């Protein structure tokens, strides 16, 4: 069918828009990648739609995910955010975004390009998978294991292998749209 979607998508208009226009679309924009990595970490233990519905609030609370501005946030900022019902009020998750901004800046200061670093885990090109059913899609892979380990080594938090794989899917490093999905790339 021409309008079939991946089985995880609900009828929520926000979810439909996200699935159809964002999820699996490759990006090499550093700020977008940083935002996606941080937001995937917020999902830990929750559904993605919970985070997606709060995304605009996260963008406001964390200065558009500008690593410089986020890294400068203070303990007082954390306390203020813990009262913000527009985001997930979990101290560890809030602090992780700030820690991740500092780790991002440290990478850049050491001469490591964040975009290149991230894309190197898939050889610099999107990986197109050919899953026919949700049950075939892995929760993590060797590449996400390696990414998680490398990010942790650089000081990032809330970036286990499963979170890294979700990030890889969201940012288009891997395309895990099911083969029957309308968003699955058609042969040329």
C-alpha positions as CSV (number, residue, x, y, z in Angstrom):
1,X,0.0,0.0,0.0
2,X,1.2,3.5,-0.9
3,X,0.6,5.0,2.6
4,X,1.8,2.2,4.9
5,X,4.2,3.2,7.6
6,X,6.5,1.5,10.0
7,X,4.5,-0.4,12.7
8,X,5.7,1.7,15.6
9,X,4.0,4.9,14.4
10,X,0.7,5.9,16.0
11,X,-2.0,8.0,14.5
12,X,-0.8,11.1,16.5
13,X,-0.2,13.8,13.9
14,X,3.1,14.8,15.5
15,X,4.3,11.2,15.3
16,X,3.2,10.9,11.7
17,X,5.0,14.1,10.8
18,X,8.2,13.0,12.6
19,X,8.1,9.5,11.0
20,X,7.4,10.8,7.5
21,X,9.8,13.8,7.4
22,X,12.5,13.4,10.0
23,X,13.1,9.8,11.2
24,X,15.8,8.2,9.1
25,X,16.6,11.3,7.1
26,X,20.4,11.8,7.1
27,X,21.7,14.9,8.7
28,X,25.2,16.3,8.9
29,X,24.3,19.4,10.9
30,X,26.3,19.4,14.1
31,X,23.6,21.1,16.2
32,X,20.9,18.8,14.9
33,X,23.0,15.7,15.7
34,X,23.8,17.1,19.2
35,X,20.1,17.8,19.8
36,X,19.1,14.3,18.6
37,X,21.7,12.6,20.8
38,X,20.6,14.6,23.9
39,X,16.9,14.0,23.2
40,X,17.4,10.2,22.7
41,X,19.0,10.2,26.1
42,X,15.9,11.8,27.6
43,X,13.8,8.9,26.2
44,X,15.5,6.3,28.5
45,X,12.7,4.4,30.3
46,X,10.0,6.4,28.4
47,X,8.3,6.3,25.0
48,X,9.7,8.5,22.2
49,X,6.4,10.3,21.8
50,X,6.7,11.6,25.3
51,X,10.0,13.3,24.4
52,X,8.8,14.4,21.0
53,X,5.8,16.2,22.5
54,X,8.2,18.1,24.7
55,X,10.9,18.8,22.1
56,X,10.0,22.5,21.6
57,X,10.2,22.9,25.4
58,X,13.6,21.3,25.4
59,X,14.8,23.6,22.6
60,X,13.7,26.6,24.7
61,X,15.1,25.3,28.0
62,X,18.4,24.3,26.4
63,X,19.0,27.4,24.2
64,X,18.3,25.6,20.9
65,X,20.9,23.0,21.9
66,X,23.7,25.4,21.3
67,X,26.6,23.5,23.0
68,X,28.3,26.8,24.1
69,X,25.3,28.1,25.9
70,X,24.2,24.7,27.3
71,X,27.7,24.1,28.7
72,X,27.5,27.4,30.5
73,X,24.4,26.4,32.4
74,X,24.7,26.4,36.2
75,X,23.3,24.4,39.1
76,X,20.7,27.2,39.5
77,X,19.7,26.6,35.9
78,X,19.3,22.9,36.8
79,X,17.1,23.7,39.8
80,X,15.0,26.0,37.6
81,X,14.6,23.2,35.0
82,X,13.6,20.7,37.7
83,X,10.4,22.9,38.1
84,X,9.7,23.1,34.3
85,X,6.8,20.9,33.5
86,X,7.5,21.3,29.8
87,X,10.5,18.9,30.0
88,X,11.2,15.6,31.8
89,X,12.1,16.6,35.3
90,X,14.8,14.1,36.0
91,X,18.0,15.6,37.5
92,X,20.3,13.0,35.9
93,X,18.8,13.6,32.5
94,X,19.0,17.4,32.7
95,X,22.6,17.3,34.0
96,X,23.5,14.8,31.2
97,X,22.6,17.4,28.6
98,X,24.9,19.9,30.2
99,X,27.6,17.3,30.6
100,X,27.2,16.3,27.0
101,X,27.6,19.9,25.8
102,X,30.8,20.1,27.8
103,X,32.0,16.8,26.3
104,X,31.1,18.1,22.8
105,X,33.1,21.3,23.3
106,X,36.0,19.3,24.6
107,X,36.0,17.1,21.5
108,X,36.0,20.2,19.3
109,X,38.7,21.9,21.3
110,X,40.8,18.7,20.9
111,X,40.4,19.0,17.1
112,X,37.8,16.3,16.8
113,X,34.9,17.2,14.5
114,X,31.6,15.9,16.1
115,X,29.9,15.3,12.7
116,X,32.8,13.3,11.3
117,X,33.2,11.4,14.6
118,X,29.5,10.4,14.5
119,X,29.3,9.5,10.8
120,X,32.6,7.4,11.0
121,X,30.6,4.7,12.8
122,X,28.8,3.9,9.6
123,X,31.7,4.6,7.2
124,X,30.5,8.1,6.4
125,X,27.4,6.9,4.5
126,X,23.9,6.1,5.6
127,X,23.3,2.3,6.0
128,X,20.1,1.1,4.3
129,X,18.7,-1.9,6.1
130,X,16.1,-4.2,4.6
131,X,13.8,-5.1,7.5
132,X,10.4,-6.5,6.6
133,X,9.0,-6.7,10.2
134,X,9.6,-4.7,13.4
135,X,10.7,-8.0,15.0
136,X,13.8,-7.9,12.8
137,X,15.0,-4.4,13.8
138,X,17.7,-4.7,16.4
139,X,17.8,-2.6,19.6
140,X,21.5,-2.2,19.3
141,X,24.4,-3.2,17.0
142,X,28.2,-3.5,17.0
143,X,28.3,0.0,15.7
144,X,26.0,1.4,18.4
145,X,28.1,-0.5,21.0
146,X,31.3,1.1,19.6
147,X,29.6,4.6,19.5
148,X,28.4,4.3,23.1
149,X,31.8,3.2,24.3
150,X,33.6,6.0,22.4
151,X,31.1,8.7,23.6
152,X,31.4,7.5,27.2
153,X,35.2,7.7,26.9
154,X,34.8,11.3,25.9
155,X,32.6,12.1,28.9
156,X,29.1,11.8,27.5
157,X,26.2,10.5,29.7
158,X,22.9,8.7,29.0
159,X,24.3,7.2,25.8
160,X,24.1,3.5,26.2
161,X,24.2,1.3,23.1
162,X,20.4,1.2,22.7
163,X,20.1,5.0,23.0
164,X,23.0,5.2,20.4
165,X,21.1,2.9,18.0
166,X,17.9,5.0,18.4
167,X,20.0,8.1,17.7
168,X,21.5,6.4,14.6
169,X,18.0,5.6,13.3
170,X,16.7,9.1,14.1
171,X,19.6,11.0,12.5
172,X,19.7,8.8,9.4
173,X,23.0,7.0,10.0
174,X,20.9,3.9,9.5
175,X,17.7,3.7,7.6
176,X,15.4,1.3,9.5
177,X,12.2,2.1,7.7
178,X,10.6,-1.2,7.0
179,X,10.7,-2.3,3.3
180,X,6.9,-1.9,3.1
181,X,6.9,1.6,4.5
182,X,6.1,4.5,2.2
183,X,9.4,6.2,3.5
184,X,11.6,3.3,2.5
185,X,13.8,4.4,-0.4
186,X,12.5,3.1,-3.8
187,X,15.0,1.7,-6.3
188,X,16.2,4.1,-8.9
